[in-house]
Amino acid sequence: MIYLIGQLLEGGYRAWSFLRLLDYLSVRAIGAAMTALILVLIVMPRFIWFLHRRGLVDHTRETGVPSAFDKAGTPAMGGVVMVGAVLAACLVWCDPTNRFVWAVVAAMIWFALIGLSDDVAKWREQSGNRGMSEARKLVLQGLFAALFVAFLASPYSPLPAREAGTLYVPFVKHAIVSSVWVYLPVVFLFVVLVGNAVNITDGLDGLAIVPSAFAVATLGFFAWIMGNAIWSRYLFFPLFPHVGELVVFCAAFVGAAIGFLWFNAYPAQVFMGDAGSLAIGGCLAALSVLVKQEALFLILGGLFIAEAATSQVQDKIGIKWLGRRLFYRAPLHHQLQHTGLAETKVVIRLWIVALILALVSIATVKLR
């Protein structure tokens, strides 16, 4: 909104010449981050009060960790405020004609609505185990993934036609796959799997939000490189016109994440719920695909992958197939708690791991 107003007024009167600053991604990124941060800080206390009043609180699942029961009664669904703040910041600061931004926003909203439906179902059943069925969630996520794939293959895709079926891997300058028929099924699976990874990680106060901010900021850095003709040529990245606008979205996300952490740090005043964790997963999946860093997510999202892998191995292979546990606890953060580490130490150490993975991911820009 502000971007378009600036475009309209900039050349009209000399007094409005300062609006040329809105042409700079850095200015609008800072504005988006501050807008999202301030919105979360203002709205969240009132939303927490509303959740308490309505009884929309967390119903703890059985994890085998005694401290988990201390969190029962904490308001859930805080992710609604975070998603709303990101959306509001994008409406104010992003170019509303940019299809890269709205593809990511669509992923965020779709996955947030799935998560919100799950949160409401858990509240109605008064149980953390009786939300939306796993099969139904997968169908709805798969539906978005199919629509997203169709969008990328259509003439309306923001990606250049020559990049429609390309897959890049870290440390290699050129695409290793250039076939739409191979690439698009990979994207379908990637969106569904990554969309759920953050949801599994969200189990301790502050654990999911900080690594998510690291990952989104890193993907924003790649978007800036690939949208800049000089840097993309120098670093041997494909040039995607207008993809740099994702920097503004990523900045809005980081601002909202910092605001959410204010209330979600130990001891948490509010949880993000599935509305937040699934929305973040959808954002990460869409961002990774749009900046062609799906394979890089194996490094950048290593923490989320480890959390999801330990959970699925425990449930699907260990308990259902073999009839026994393969880990003392799952996912990974509960396993670490089982060894005797305090919750805050587990969270901070996993933050450090996520930061290291983000820095390694950034290093791949030159190590190619």
C-alpha positions as CSV (number, residue, x, y, z in Angstrom):
1,M,0.0,0.0,0.0
2,I,2.7,2.5,1.0
3,Y,4.8,1.4,-1.9
4,L,2.0,2.2,-4.4
5,I,1.2,5.5,-2.8
6,G,4.9,6.4,-3.0
7,Q,5.0,5.5,-6.7
8,L,2.0,7.7,-7.3
9,L,3.1,10.7,-5.3
10,E,6.9,10.6,-5.9
11,G,7.0,12.5,-9.2
12,G,4.1,14.9,-8.5
13,Y,5.5,17.5,-6.1
14,R,9.0,18.2,-5.0
15,A,7.8,17.9,-1.4
16,W,7.1,14.2,-1.9
17,S,10.6,13.4,-3.4
18,F,11.6,11.7,-0.1
19,L,9.2,8.9,-1.1
20,R,11.8,7.7,-3.6
21,L,13.3,5.9,-0.5
22,L,10.4,3.4,-0.8
23,D,12.1,2.1,-4.0
24,Y,14.8,0.6,-1.7
25,L,14.1,-2.9,-0.4
26,S,16.2,-2.1,2.7
27,V,13.8,0.7,3.7
28,R,10.7,-1.3,3.2
29,A,12.2,-4.3,4.9
30,I,12.9,-2.3,8.0
31,G,9.5,-0.8,7.9
32,A,7.9,-4.2,7.5
33,A,9.9,-5.7,10.4
34,M,9.0,-2.8,12.7
35,T,5.4,-2.9,11.7
36,A,5.0,-6.6,12.4
37,L,7.0,-6.3,15.7
38,I,4.9,-3.5,17.0
39,L,1.6,-5.1,16.0
40,V,2.5,-8.3,17.9
41,L,3.6,-6.4,21.0
42,I,0.3,-4.4,21.0
43,V,-2.2,-7.1,20.1
44,M,-0.8,-10.2,21.8
45,P,-1.5,-9.2,25.5
46,R,-5.2,-8.5,24.5
47,F,-5.3,-11.8,22.5
48,I,-3.9,-13.7,25.5
49,W,-6.6,-12.2,27.7
50,F,-9.2,-13.2,25.1
51,L,-7.9,-16.8,25.0
52,H,-8.0,-17.1,28.8
53,R,-11.5,-15.7,28.9
54,R,-12.7,-18.2,26.2
55,G,-10.9,-21.1,27.7
56,L,-8.8,-21.6,24.5
57,V,-5.9,-23.1,26.4
58,D,-3.4,-25.9,25.7
59,H,-4.3,-29.4,26.6
60,T,-1.0,-31.2,27.1
61,R,-0.3,-34.4,25.2
62,E,1.3,-37.4,27.0
63,T,5.0,-37.1,26.2
64,G,6.6,-38.9,29.1
65,V,8.2,-35.6,30.3
66,P,6.7,-34.6,33.7
67,S,7.4,-30.9,33.2
68,A,5.0,-30.9,30.2
69,F,2.1,-31.0,32.6
70,D,3.2,-27.7,34.2
71,K,2.3,-26.0,30.9
72,A,-1.4,-27.2,30.9
73,G,-3.7,-24.2,30.8
74,T,-1.3,-21.9,28.8
75,P,-3.2,-20.1,26.0
76,A,-2.7,-21.6,22.6
77,M,-3.3,-20.2,19.1
78,G,-0.8,-17.3,19.5
79,G,0.3,-18.0,16.0
80,V,-2.9,-16.3,14.8
81,V,-1.5,-12.9,15.9
82,M,1.9,-13.6,14.4
83,V,0.4,-14.5,11.0
84,G,-1.9,-11.5,11.1
85,A,1.0,-9.2,11.9
86,V,3.0,-10.6,8.9
87,L,0.0,-10.2,6.6
88,A,-0.7,-6.6,7.7
89,A,3.0,-5.7,7.3
90,C,3.0,-7.1,3.8
91,L,-0.2,-5.3,2.9
92,V,1.5,-2.0,4.0
93,W,5.0,-2.4,2.7
94,C,5.1,-4.9,-0.1
95,D,4.5,-4.3,-3.8
96,P,0.9,-5.7,-4.1
97,T,1.5,-6.7,-7.7
98,N,4.4,-9.1,-6.8
99,R,3.4,-12.7,-7.4
100,F,6.4,-14.1,-5.4
101,V,5.1,-12.4,-2.2
102,W,1.5,-13.5,-2.6
103,A,2.5,-17.1,-3.4
104,V,4.2,-17.2,0.0
105,V,1.4,-15.4,1.7
106,A,-1.1,-17.9,0.2
107,A,1.0,-20.8,1.7
108,M,1.1,-19.1,5.1
109,I,-2.6,-18.5,5.2
110,W,-3.6,-21.9,3.9
111,F,-1.5,-23.8,6.4
112,A,-2.5,-21.4,9.2
113,L,-6.2,-22.2,8.5
114,I,-5.4,-26.0,8.7
115,G,-3.6,-25.4,12.0
116,L,-6.4,-23.2,13.4
117,S,-9.0,-25.9,12.6
118,D,-6.8,-28.4,14.4
119,D,-6.5,-26.1,17.4
120,V,-10.2,-25.5,17.6
121,A,-10.9,-29.3,17.3
122,K,-8.5,-29.9,20.2
123,W,-10.3,-27.3,22.3
124,R,-13.7,-28.7,21.6
125,E,-12.6,-32.2,22.5
126,Q,-10.6,-30.8,25.5
127,S,-7.7,-33.0,24.5
128,G,-4.3,-32.5,22.9
129,N,-4.6,-35.8,21.1
130,R,-8.1,-35.3,19.5
131,G,-7.6,-32.7,16.9
132,M,-8.0,-33.0,13.2
133,S,-7.0,-36.4,11.9
134,E,-3.5,-36.8,10.5
135,A,-5.0,-38.1,7.2
136,R,-7.3,-35.1,6.8
137,K,-4.4,-32.7,7.5
138,L,-2.3,-34.5,4.9
139,V,-5.1,-34.3,2.3
140,L,-5.5,-30.5,2.8
141,Q,-1.7,-30.0,2.7
142,G,-1.5,-32.1,-0.4
143,L,-4.2,-30.1,-2.0
144,F,-2.3,-26.9,-1.5
145,A,0.9,-28.6,-2.7
146,A,-0.9,-29.7,-5.9
147,L,-2.2,-26.2,-6.5
148,F,1.2,-24.7,-5.8
149,V,2.8,-27.1,-8.3
150,A,0.1,-26.2,-10.9
151,F,0.8,-22.5,-10.3
152,L,4.5,-23.0,-10.9
153,A,3.8,-24.8,-14.1
154,S,1.4,-22.2,-15.4
155,P,2.0,-19.1,-17.4
156,Y,1.2,-17.1,-14.2
157,S,4.3,-18.5,-12.4
158,P,6.6,-15.7,-11.2
159,L,9.6,-17.9,-12.0
160,P,11.3,-17.5,-15.4
161,A,10.1,-20.2,-17.9
162,R,13.6,-21.5,-18.2
163,E,13.7,-22.3,-14.5
164,A,10.3,-24.1,-14.3
165,G,11.9,-27.5,-13.9
166,T,15.4,-26.8,-12.5
167,L,16.7,-28.1,-9.2
168,Y,19.9,-26.8,-7.6
169,V,22.0,-28.3,-4.9
170,P,24.4,-26.6,-2.5
171,F,28.1,-26.3,-3.6
172,V,27.2,-26.7,-7.3
173,K,26.8,-23.8,-9.7
174,H,24.5,-25.3,-12.2
175,A,21.2,-27.1,-12.0
176,I,21.4,-30.9,-11.6
177,V,17.8,-31.4,-12.8
178,S,16.1,-29.6,-15.7
179,S,13.0,-31.7,-16.2
180,V,9.5,-30.4,-15.2
181,W,8.3,-34.0,-14.8
182,V,11.0,-34.8,-12.3
183,Y,11.1,-31.5,-10.5
184,L,7.4,-30.8,-9.9
185,P,6.7,-34.1,-8.0
186,V,9.7,-33.3,-5.8
187,V,8.2,-29.9,-5.1
188,F,4.9,-31.6,-4.1
189,L,6.5,-33.9,-1.6
190,F,8.8,-31.1,-0.3
191,V,5.9,-28.8,0.5
192,V,4.0,-31.4,2.4
193,L,7.0,-32.7,4.4
194,V,8.4,-29.3,5.2
195,G,4.9,-28.0,6.1
196,N,4.8,-30.5,9.0
197,A,8.4,-30.3,10.2
198,V,8.0,-27.1,12.3
199,N,4.8,-28.4,13.8
200,I,6.8,-31.4,15.3
201,T,9.6,-29.1,16.5
202,D,7.1,-26.8,18.4
203,G,7.2,-28.6,21.8
204,L,9.2,-26.4,24.2
205,D,8.9,-22.7,25.0
206,G,10.6,-20.7,22.3
207,L,12.1,-23.7,20.6
208,A,10.5,-23.4,17.1
209,I,10.3,-19.6,16.6
210,V,14.0,-18.7,16.7
211,P,15.2,-21.4,14.3
212,S,12.3,-20.4,12.0
213,A,13.4,-16.8,12.1
214,F,17.0,-17.9,11.2
215,A,15.8,-20.0,8.3
216,V,13.4,-17.3,6.9
217,A,16.1,-14.6,7.2
218,T,18.6,-16.9,5.4
219,L,16.1,-17.5,2.5
220,G,15.5,-13.8,2.4
221,F,19.3,-13.3,1.8
222,F,19.1,-15.8,-1.1
223,A,16.1,-13.9,-2.5
224,W,18.0,-10.6,-2.4
225,I,21.0,-12.2,-4.2
226,M,18.8,-13.7,-6.9
227,G,16.9,-10.6,-7.5
228,N,20.0,-8.4,-7.9
229,A,21.5,-8.5,-11.4
230,I,25.0,-7.6,-10.1
231,W,25.3,-10.1,-7.3
232,S,23.5,-12.9,-9.0
233,R,25.9,-12.7,-11.9
234,Y,29.0,-12.4,-9.7
235,L,27.9,-15.4,-7.5
236,F,26.6,-17.5,-10.5
237,F,23.0,-17.6,-9.4
238,P,20.1,-17.4,-11.8
239,L,18.5,-13.9,-11.9
240,F,14.8,-13.9,-11.0
241,P,13.3,-10.5,-11.6
242,H,11.3,-9.2,-8.7
243,V,12.1,-12.1,-6.4
244,G,13.9,-9.5,-4.2
245,E,10.5,-8.4,-2.9
246,L,10.5,-11.5,-0.7
247,V,13.1,-9.7,1.4
248,V,10.3,-7.5,2.7
249,F,8.1,-10.5,3.5
250,C,11.0,-12.2,5.3
251,A,11.7,-9.0,7.3
252,A,8.1,-8.9,8.3
253,F,8.3,-12.5,9.5
254,V,11.4,-11.9,11.5
255,G,9.8,-8.8,13.2
256,A,6.7,-10.8,14.1
257,A,8.9,-13.7,15.3
258,I,10.8,-11.4,17.7
259,G,7.5,-10.0,19.0
260,F,6.1,-13.5,19.5
261,L,9.3,-14.6,21.3
262,W,8.7,-11.8,23.8
263,F,5.6,-13.7,25.0
264,N,6.7,-17.3,24.1
265,A,10.1,-17.3,25.9
266,Y,10.3,-19.5,29.0
267,P,8.0,-19.6,30.9
268,A,5.7,-19.1,27.9
269,Q,2.6,-16.8,28.3
270,V,1.2,-18.2,25.0
271,F,1.9,-21.0,22.6
272,M,1.8,-20.6,18.8
273,G,-0.4,-23.7,18.4
274,D,-0.8,-25.5,15.1
275,A,-2.1,-22.3,13.6
276,G,1.4,-20.8,13.9
277,S,3.6,-23.9,13.5
278,L,1.9,-25.1,10.3
279,A,1.9,-21.5,8.9
280,I,5.6,-21.3,9.4
281,G,6.1,-24.7,7.7
282,G,4.1,-23.5,4.8
283,C,6.2,-20.3,4.6
284,L,9.5,-22.1,4.7
285,A,8.4,-24.6,2.0
286,A,7.1,-21.9,-0.4
287,L,10.1,-19.6,0.2
288,S,12.6,-22.5,-0.4
289,V,10.9,-23.4,-3.7
290,L,10.6,-19.9,-5.0
291,V,14.3,-19.2,-4.4
292,K,15.3,-22.7,-5.7
293,Q,16.9,-23.8,-2.4
294,E,14.9,-27.0,-1.8
295,A,18.1,-29.1,-1.5
296,L,19.7,-26.4,0.8
297,F,16.9,-27.0,3.2
298,L,18.5,-30.3,4.2
299,I,21.2,-28.1,5.8
300,L,19.2,-24.9,6.7
301,G,16.3,-26.9,8.1
302,G,18.5,-29.6,9.6
303,L,17.0,-29.1,13.1
304,F,13.4,-29.4,11.8
305,I,14.4,-32.5,9.8
306,A,16.0,-34.2,12.8
307,E,12.9,-33.4,14.9
308,A,10.5,-34.8,12.3
309,A,12.7,-37.8,11.6
310,T,13.0,-38.9,15.2
311,S,9.3,-38.5,15.7
312,Q,8.3,-40.5,12.6
313,V,10.9,-43.2,13.2
314,Q,9.7,-43.6,16.8
315,D,6.0,-43.7,15.8
316,K,5.9,-45.4,12.4
317,I,8.9,-47.8,12.6
318,G,9.5,-48.4,16.3
319,I,6.0,-48.5,17.8
320,K,3.8,-49.5,14.9
321,W,6.1,-51.9,13.0
322,L,8.5,-53.2,15.7
323,G,6.3,-52.8,18.7
324,R,8.9,-51.0,20.8
325,R,10.5,-47.7,21.2
326,L,13.7,-46.9,19.3
327,F,14.4,-43.8,21.5
328,Y,13.6,-43.2,25.1
329,R,11.5,-40.2,24.0
330,A,10.7,-38.5,20.7
331,P,11.0,-36.0,19.1
332,L,14.6,-34.9,19.6
333,H,14.0,-32.2,22.2
334,H,12.2,-34.6,24.5
335,Q,15.0,-37.1,24.1
336,L,17.4,-34.4,25.2
337,Q,15.2,-33.6,28.2
338,H,15.2,-37.3,29.1
339,T,19.0,-37.2,29.5
340,G,18.5,-34.7,32.3
341,L,19.0,-31.4,30.5
342,A,16.8,-28.5,31.7
343,E,14.3,-27.2,29.2
344,T,16.0,-23.8,28.8
345,K,19.3,-25.5,28.1
346,V,17.8,-27.8,25.5
347,V,16.1,-24.8,23.8
348,I,19.2,-22.6,23.8
349,R,21.5,-25.4,22.5
350,L,19.1,-26.2,19.7
351,W,19.0,-22.4,18.9
352,I,22.8,-22.5,18.6
353,V,22.6,-25.6,16.3
354,A,20.1,-23.8,14.1
355,L,22.3,-20.7,13.9
356,I,25.3,-22.7,12.9
357,L,23.2,-24.4,10.2
358,A,22.0,-21.0,8.9
359,L,25.6,-19.8,8.8
360,V,26.7,-22.9,6.9
361,S,23.9,-22.3,4.4
362,I,25.0,-18.7,3.9
363,A,28.5,-20.0,3.3
364,T,27.4,-22.1,0.4
365,V,26.8,-18.8,-1.5
366,K,30.6,-18.7,-2.2
367,L,31.5,-22.3,-1.8
368,R,30.2,-23.3,-5.2
